[in-house]
Amino acid sequence: MLFLVATLLLFGVALGTVVHAPLSFSLVAGAVIAVWLGVFALRERHGRGHRGPAH
């Protein structure tokens, strides 16, 4: 949960920075974030399929 709060805080700072950054940098940063979220989603989906019930 703390990681999520820190991530959202950094995201807010990054949004303020994007306004002043060149378009190419913003696009590259957006692509990196999209890949990171995609990898996270795949790991979550793959991990949940192989575990047994929690109880």
GISULJO-V394828 format. One record per pair of residues at least 24 apart in sequence whose C-alpha atoms are under 10 Angstrom apart, sorted by the first residue. I is the first residue (numbers start at 1). J is the second residue. Records with the same first field share a line. If there is no record, write none. Layout:
I->J + J
//
This chain:
none
//
